[in-house]
């Protein structure tokens, strides 16, 4: 039986050089502000660098009691014994990912339209990251934003916990939470690039 986690404020890390205080210190401050789960994501680092970055991050998060999710790198998630793995539509297929990570690790999947949502295998996937809700510059290859109404329709169709992502700030986060459909909201640059990551995170609770 895979354990459930608190998705309420889900921080996806930006590249370490884009984090105002570096990766680890930015995450530390964000967790003090109320972040409940952290996804380590990088597209520009080799495996050895990722391992070097994520080890101290994992040690801190374990002590803080905050789950660590690895973005798309199955080998890394397995090697460090992460709490979970998150994959996108063009990444490792969820069937293969589940086979490799075993039955206990949390598995998340990105979804951006109704066809993808209808295809989610709820026996394999534990939660869905749905969006982008609003336009975002964080991910250059992001799908077209679905808007709040579109997001509501997608989230309502999913029996799994749904985490909203994409272009979220304080006001937009409040609007998403007001729908009652979001298990959580995922934030990248709003916290990672903030002058005060702790306060930025706190503003989104």
N, C-alpha and C positions, 0 to 999 in steps of 0.2 A: 504494500500500500504506500503510494507516494505521498509525502507530507505536503500540506498546503502551506503557503507563505503569505505574508502581508504585502500586497502589491500597492498599497495606498500611495506611496511616493517612490517611484521607481526611477533611479538615476542611471542613465546610460552615459558612460564616460566618453568624453571627447578625446582626441589625440592628446597625449601628455603635454606637448608643447603648446596646446591651445587652452590648457587648464591654467587659470591665472596663478595658482600657487603650486603648480606641478600636480601630478596625478594623485599621489597619496595624500598630501596635505589638503588638497581641494576636497577629496572624498571625506577625509576626517571632518572637515568643517561642515560639509553637507549632511553627514550623519548626525552631527550635533544639532543641526537644524531640523532633523526629523525624517531624513531619508530612511525608508524601510527595506529597500532591496537595491543592490547595485549590479549593473551589467558591465563587465569589462569588454569594451569594444575598441578595436583598432584595425585599420586597413593598411597602415604604412609600415608596420614593424615585422621583422623576421621573427622566427619562432623563439630563438634564444632571448631576444629583447623582450618579447611578450612574457616569457617565463620570468625574466628578471623583474619586470614591472609588476606582475600579478602576485608574486610570492609575498612581498610585504603588504600588499593590498589585502590579500586573503587573510594574513595573520591578524591585521587590524580588524577586519570585518568579523572574523570568527570571535575575537574577544568582545566586540561590540554586539554580537548576536544578530548581525545583519547578513542575510544570505547573499552569496556571490554567484552570479550567472555569467557564463562565458558566451560571447557572441560567435557563433558559427565555427569555432575551432574545436572540433570533437576531440582531437588528440590532447589539446591543452586542458580541456575540461576533465578528461579522464586522468591525465597525469597528475594534476593537482588535487583531484577529488573535489571538484567544485560542487556547489549545491544544485546547479542547473546549467542547461545549455539552451541558447536561443538561436533559431535558424530562420532565414528568410526564404522566400519562394524560390529563389535561384540557388540556394545553398544546398547543403546535404539534405536529401529527402528525409522526412520525419521517420519513415520506417527504418531506414538505415541508421539514422541517429539513435533511435530508441534501441535498436539491436546492439549498438556499440556501447552506449552508456549504461545499459541495463535498466531494470524496472524501477529503481528507486530515485534516480536523478530527475529533477524537474525538467520538463521540456516545453519551451515556448515557440510559437510560430508567428511570423508576421503575415498580416492579411490586409489587403487594401481594396477589395471589391467583393461583391456578392457571390460571384462564382468561386473565388478562393475560400470565402467563408463557408459556403455550402459543402466544400470538399474537405473541410477540417475533420480529421479522424480523432474523435473525442476519446477513443480508447488508448490513443498513443500520446496525444498532446494534452498538456495540463492547463495552459493558458494561451491567450491570443493577444498579440500586440497589434492594435488596429489603427490604421491611419495611412498617410498623414491626415489629421483632422483639418489642419490649416496649412498654408504654404510654409515651407521650411527651407533654409539654406544649409542645414547641417549635413544632409545627405544629398549629394549631387545627383544621384540616380533615383531619387525618391519618386514614387508614383504620384499621380495628380491628387491634390488634396480633395477629400470627400465632403468637407464642410460639416457643420454640426448636425444638420438634419440627416445627411447621408451616414454619418457615424452612428447616430441613434438607431437608424434602421439596421445597420450591420451588427451593432452590439446586441440589439434586441433579438436577433436571429441566432445568437450563439449561447449554448448552454454552459460554456466554460467561463471562467473569469476573463474579462476583457480589459486590457490596459490601453488607454488612449495615448497616442503619440503624434507629434508633429505640430510645430509652431505654437506651442502652448506657453502662455505667460500667466500672470496672476489672474487677470480678468477671464481669459479663455479657460483656464483650469476651473475656475468657479462655475462657469457655464457648463462645462462637461460634467463636473461633479453633481450639479443640480439636476441632471437627467436621471440620476439614480441608477444608471446602467454601467458605470465604470467601477471596476474593482480597484482601479488605480490610474494614475497618470504618469507617463514617462517623460522625463526632461533631460535635455542634453545641455545646450549652450546657455540656457537661462540660469543654470546653476554653475556650470563649469567655468564660464567666462565672467561670472559676477564678481564685483569688487568685494562683496560680502556673501560668500556661498552659504553660510549658515543662515543668514537672514533671508536670502533668496529661497532656500528650501522651506524655511518656516512660513513664508508668505503663501506657499502652495498647499499647506496642510488643510 
